[in-house]
Amino acid sequence: MQGTVRIFDAATRTGSVLLDDGTELPFDADAFGAGGLRLLRFGQRVNLAMAGDRVTVVTLSTFPLPAPPQTPA
């Protein structure tokens, strides 16, 4: 899923993105950290990974999303 950065607070590493349909989704520091980024700016396009209604990864739209963790067989 993709969205556009609406708000990003570098001090707390939290923010929100707007989906193309106008829905705003907040993300926490864990989701930001999972994407391997240092900073986001207003209007930047990002890829999002979700678990239910929670954003779990935020990364640049040009970066691939990390592979989900493998469960032991």
Backbone hydrogen bonds, N-H to C=O, Kabsch-Sander energy under -0.5 kcal/mol:
donor,donor_aa,acceptor,acceptor_aa,energy
3,G,46,V,-2.1
4,T,18,L,-2.2
5,V,44,Q,-2.8
6,R,16,S,-2.7
7,I,16,S,-1.7
9,D,14,T,-2.9
10,A,8,F,-0.6
13,R,9,D,-2.3
14,T,9,D,-0.9
15,G,27,F,-1.9
16,S,7,I,-2.2
17,V,25,L,-2.5
18,L,4,T,-2.9
19,L,17,V,-0.5
19,L,23,T,-3.1
20,D,2,Q,-0.5
22,G,19,L,-2.2
25,L,17,V,-2.9
27,F,15,G,-2.8
32,F,28,D,-2.0
33,G,29,A,-2.8
34,A,30,D,-1.9
35,G,31,A,-0.6
35,G,32,F,-1.0
36,G,33,G,-1.2
37,L,32,F,-0.9
43,G,5,V,-2.6
44,Q,41,R,-2.0
46,V,3,G,-2.6
47,N,59,T,-3.2
48,L,1,M,-3.1
49,A,57,V,-1.9
51,A,54,R,-2.5
54,R,51,A,-1.6
55,V,26,P,-0.6
56,T,49,A,-3.1
57,V,49,A,-1.3
58,V,31,A,-1.8
59,T,47,N,-2.1
61,S,45,R,-1.6
63,F,60,L,-1.6
